[in-house]
Amino acid sequence: MNVSTQPPFTPGNKGKLVGQKTPLRLRDIWAIRVRLQLAKKTRDLALFNLAIDSKLRGCDLVNL
C-alpha cells in the first residue's frame, strides 16, 4: 500500500488568467503621457515614449 500523507498540490495561480496581457489602447497611452507631463516627470515620460515607440518590453526597458 502506498498512502500519501501530503495534501494535494494546488497551483498558486489557480483561478487567475494567465498568458499575455492585452496591449495598451491609444487612449490609455495618451492618458499616461498627460499624467507624466502634468507631474513634470520628464525622465519617466522619456522612458515611456522610448518604450512605446520602440515596442520594448518592461524587462528590456529596465536593462537600459
Secondary structure as UniProt FT lines:
FT   TURN            12..15
FT   HELIX           26..38
FT   TURN            39..40
FT   HELIX           42..54
FT   HELIX           58..63
//
